[in-house]
Every structure is written in structure tokens, then in C-alpha cells.
Amino acid sequence: MPIFWLIVILLALTACGYWFGRSRALASANGNPRELHSLPVYYGANVAMSIAIPALMTLAIWLLVQPMVIESRVSASLPSEVIPENTSIGLIMGDVRRLSDGLDEVVAQGFLDAKQALDLNSETTDIRATLGEVGVALGSDVRPEVLAAAQQYRQLSATGGRAMTLVCLFLALGGLVLSLRKTNKTFRARNVVERGILALLVLAASLAILTTVGIVFSMLFETINFFGLHAWRDFFFGTTWAPNFRGDSELSMLPLLWGTLYISAIALLVAVPVGLFAAIYLSEYAGSTVRSFAKPLLEILAGIPTIVYGLFALLTVGPLLLKLFGQGEEGLLGLTWMSGATSVLTAGVVMGIMLIPFVSSLSDDIINAVPQALRDGSLGLGATKSETIRQVVLPAALPGIVGAILLAASRAIGETMIVVMGAGAIAKFSANPFESMTTITTRVVSQLTGDTDFASPETLVAFALGLSLFVLTLGLNVLALYIVRKYREQYD
Amino acid sequence: MNTMNMLDKSLDTKTTKITARDVNVYYGDSHAIKDVNVEIDANTVTAFIGPSGCGKSTFLRCINRMNDTIDVCRVRGDILLDGEDIYDKRVDPVQLRAKVGMVFQKPNPFPKSIYDNVSYGPRIHGLSRNKAEMDDIVEKSLRRAAIWEEVKDRLDAPGTGLSGGQQQRLCIARAIATEPEVLLMDEPCSALDPIATAQVEELIDELRTNYSVVIVTHSMQQAARVSQKTAFFHLGNLVEFGPTGQIFTNPEDPRTESYITGRIG
């Protein structure tokens, strides 16, 4: 039975179960819901939960585990001489899977009946041609061992599928019967449903956490592979980033880290003053009408995709800076500092613009959270508005603002598109902001795009870079949280 | 309440510090203060009493133009400080507030050290030329606010770490450090326990020698204890204004009597 229909049946059973549970509970109270321990919907939900959760969870786990089990059994039964030189068992198993899927397809489309498909013989039938007719292309002619394996694969899958259907239906019906038997007017259905909801919430929370852990571990394993192929000393302490595919690449993180930090620093130099002043204006000076349209307008900036900022850097800011500091269109200031539109400054300025709403929106919230009593106290002593802001409001809001800046910094460090389009691709140490530089993120992209071989250090270095970036931004976020927690004023 | 004690209070006639003439205050459409006329004497504690929402705090905030910070608030009429209209266009509210200090209902020390809290006002008004003078001002203010002995060893500790009563006395010290001529107190003891209240009341009585003090209070006992003049507000009107002893023992208006005896409010 296809899985789709199995799920439909399970859901239908669940819906019926809900209705049965509800009416059974009502019947046990002679139709008077006041005599029930819980509302009738809880009895229904309890039965529905008992049906759906065990069956669907078994289904999900079965679907994950069955292919693994079958694969290992089939590959164990393959004779070792089937595997030619310089290929792996994985390739053969790929053939086996394609063949067995193809045979299923042939049967489904009616070219052969199930019996004929089982009796196929690679000596007498051109299986490749038969499969070609139903649109399944095989790379080579089918060898008898592979055909045998594929038949075994089909058989095991079919058996497994039948067993899965039976088990799931049995669990669903069992759940229905058991929970219906428990349903009577004193049964505390509400408490059971409450526990079910708790379990759902815990599941959601742990999924989020487990995913993070999973990401970290997948990066970690690839990083360990990388350090197996490349000296960690070069990665952490080398000075040159020069990947090539001859096998003697110099893959040092430091030039990239320098580029990342330099560009982020310029971005923060732009974003922090502008964002902070905007926040002060909006929260302290602007009237409610100005605020009501200026704040959403500013926050629109946050909604612009970073690729658009990249275009802005490439087409507007870069040429503009070139005109000012270089010889672009004869150079307005007569300087020759800048030779190309892509530079640290271009990327930094545009990234700073991107971060303005981030800083201003967070700071605005933080400044607004400073109690009015403090402002009154300062104004009442004869301080002017700006004295009040500088000496009372900002110091009180400072921890929060520092946290906002650190969050902005971790965004700047992780930003990719603006840097790809605005900063160029040359990895080097230089303090000159008019030169091209590159960052960790852009190198990760370029090492992983195109024709890649996941066994070479030139590709695997991307994971090491990614993990370093992750550690860096995680550190910044932890620091930000720590500062915010430690120095947060307890106003009340 | 000891009636004899109240009548004994000296009521020597003094110069008028603040004069309010036909003051009306509106919050948007609502008319919060209606035609209030009052004269507040120098070196006197004047208490504003009345039920919640009667406008006493609003009127108090008019005296140092704190209502300017509220967008929808409009003030009509004249308030004269030493004969000068404080709502005149030439008057800078910032300078006015340096002369008319304010202590708020809830203690609101800045999240700074105790020293910086007190030196805040003198610093922004440039009242000291050097550190030694500033130390002097801080010590004097803290002594006058009766909190010096408790904090002299921890002037660098944050003001927010003090207890509620200490915080309020710190706020009073902060207010008197700028040498104001008038001190406005908006229910300064409402967040304090009886012991701290007693300390603050004692302090208010001492402050009278240097300042005019105007205090808004919900506690009639407190008004009777600390003030020489009392004004009773009701529904935005100034119902009765006179010597404290007279208001509490022999009120002219029936509404005052009802409020004092607990029948309205």
C-alpha cells in the first residue's frame, strides 16, 4: 500500500477516534457535560492522540530505518568479485537501487506483471532496453549478480512495506481501543492532553537545539578531515591564502580573518553613530507623527535583501568612492589612492548602511525602556534634554546598546553578498581601506561552488573556515548576552 | 492629631515666593486645573492635599514647568516666582528648574554612584570650580539630607543599591545640591516605610530654614505634621487655602471638612 494512503487512513482513523471519544464520554455522563471531569473535546483529543502519535511516529522511524537495514543486508549478500577495481560498494548499490526502482516502475506501468518481473533473467531479456521504455536509464548492461541483488532489494522492500502498514494500523487500532476503554466520565482527559501538549512543545524546542548541535558536528567532522589533510599550523598561523589544485596550497585563515574584521570594523564605524543618533532622535525628540512614519521607513532598510545592497555597492558606492579617491572619471579630488571600485571601504560603508536599522531599532527599544522617572529626575534638576540623554539616559541604556552593537558586529562578520560584490576577492594583509580584500564568508562560497572534490583540502577548508566563523560569532553573541545581563539596571 | 501642637506652629508673616493667578491646565480636552489662585510664602512648608486626580500634582509640576515635557498639556494663567512670570517666553525652563528643584514620588536615583548622583546638578550648572569644592557640596548636601553618616564610606557605590528610604533621601540631597530656592516634593514618602517617612519629615522641617517647600501628600497626618500652610484641592479646584492649623481644625468649606474627616476622597 502506498504510504500516502496509509497516512490518509491513519488520519481518518484519528478523526473518527476524536468523534468516538467525544460521544462516548458524553454518553457515559448521560449527555450532561457538567458531569464530565473534562470538556468533551479533551476526551476526543485524548483518543485522537492515542491513535495518531504512536502510529505516525512508528511510520516515521520505520521509513528512516528500513532503507538502511535493507541496504546493509543486500550489500552484505553481494559477492565481493562484483565490485570492479577503482569503484566502491556505494556505486554498485546505486545501480541496485536504480534497477529495483526501475523494475517497480515497469510493473506499475504494466509492461510486465509481477510474476514476470520476478522471473527476469539478464541472459534472456535486455533489461536495459525494457527499463528504457518506461524512462529509467541505466548506465550499463545489467549483470546477473546485480539483478539478483536488485530482486532481493525489491523483495525486502515489499515485505518491509507490508509489515510497516500492518504494524501502523495495529498500533492505531490498539490506541483507539485502549483509549476508548479508558474513556468515561471520571477519566482525567484534560490532564492527559495537557501532557501531550507539553511533549509537543518540548519536542519543538529540542528539535531546534538538536539541529544546531547537528550543524556544529557536521562542520566539526569535516574540519577534522581537513586537519587530517592539511597542517593546522598553516591554517591558524600561516600568512598566505593561496589555494591551488596542485596539492601545495597555502590555506591560512589569518588574511581572511583580517579582511573580515577590517570590513566589519568599517561597517560598525558607519552603523553605530548613525544608528544610535537615529535611535536617540526617534525615541527622545521626534513627535509621535514623525516617529510613526520614520521608524517603519528606517526598518524597511532591514528588509532589503543583502544582494540588493551588493548591487548598490557595485554600481553606486564603489564608482562614487573611485571618483572621490581615485582616477575614476578623472578623479574629483585629484587623488590616486584607489584603483578599482571594489575595496574594503566600499563593502564596509554599504554593510554599515545595512546595519543602521539593526542598531537603531534595538537601541530605540532599549532607550525607550529607560524609565521616564530618570528623565524627570534629571530635567527636574535643570538639565537640558541633551545633558539628560548624554549623562543619564545613555549610561542607563549602555549595556543594552553595547549588546545591540555586538549583535550587529556578529551580523557584519557573517555577511557574504555585500562583500562578494563590494570588496573583491584578494586575500591579503593591508591596512589600506582602498584596496580589495576578501573575507571568510566569501572564501567559503568560492571554495564550495563549482567543480569540487570533497576529499581535497582546498574544499574541506571551507568547513574549517565556517566553523571558525561560527565560533567567532558565537563568542560575540555570548559576550553580548553576558554584558547585557551583567550590567542591566534593575530599575524596579 | 494634637490640635494644640498644630496651633502652636509659628506663622510669622513672610515674603511671598510664588504667586499663582487664575491658573488653568488642560490635558488635551480634559480640564485638570480650574482657576487656581495661591500664594506660597518663602521659608514655609506648604502642603497640597486632596483626593487622587484632583490636580495637586499637576499644579505642583506647573511650578517648575515639568509639564512642558508632556505634549498634550497646556497651561494658562500666570505663575510668578519672585514677581517674574515663569511662563514668559524669555524664561528658560532649564534655568527655572535649577531654581525650583523637585523630588518625585518614587525614588529615582540615577544608575550612577552616590557621589555622581549628588554632584550631577552642580556639575551641569557649573557650581564648583574644582574637585575639592565639589566634594564639599556633595558632603554638605548629603549631611543636610540626613544620609551622610550612612553613605560616607561608600560614595562610589551605585545609588540604586540603597534602600528605598535612603534612595529618597539621596534624591533630596541631589535636589538641594543645586541650591534651589523652592523645593517641590510630589508625595515624597508614599514609597517609604514609617521610619524612613519620619526621617524625611524631619528633614523637610529642617529644609524650611533655607527653602520654600511645597509638598503634595495623601497623608493628612503628614500634612498636619510638616506644613504651616495647607491647600485643599478637589476636582481641579482649589477649595481652601490657609494656615494648616485652621484647615484641620476649623475649615470654612464643607468639602474640606468632609475630606479631612474621611467622608469624601
Chai-1 contact restraints between the chains, C-beta under 6 A:
chainA,res_idxA,chainB,res_idxB,connection_type,confidence,min_distance_angstrom,max_distance_angstrom,comment,restraint_id
A,A373,B,K106,contact,1.0,0.0,6.0,A-B,restraint_1
A,A373,B,N108,contact,1.0,0.0,6.0,A-B,restraint_2
A,L374,B,N108,contact,1.0,0.0,6.0,A-B,restraint_3
A,G377,B,N108,contact,1.0,0.0,6.0,A-B,restraint_4
A,G380,B,R97,contact,1.0,0.0,6.0,A-B,restraint_5
A,G380,B,M102,contact,1.0,0.0,6.0,A-B,restraint_6
A,L381,B,G121,contact,1.0,0.0,6.0,A-B,restraint_7
A,L381,B,T178,contact,1.0,0.0,6.0,A-B,restraint_8
A,G382,B,V94,contact,1.0,0.0,6.0,A-B,restraint_9
A,G382,B,R97,contact,1.0,0.0,6.0,A-B,restraint_10
A,G382,B,A98,contact,1.0,0.0,6.0,A-B,restraint_11
A,A383,B,I124,contact,1.0,0.0,6.0,A-B,restraint_12
A,T384,B,V94,contact,1.0,0.0,6.0,A-B,restraint_13
A,E387,B,I124,contact,1.0,0.0,6.0,A-B,restraint_14
A,V392,B,F110,contact,1.0,0.0,6.0,A-B,restraint_15
A,A396,B,P111,contact,1.0,0.0,6.0,A-B,restraint_16
A,E489,B,P111,contact,1.0,0.0,6.0,A-B,restraint_17
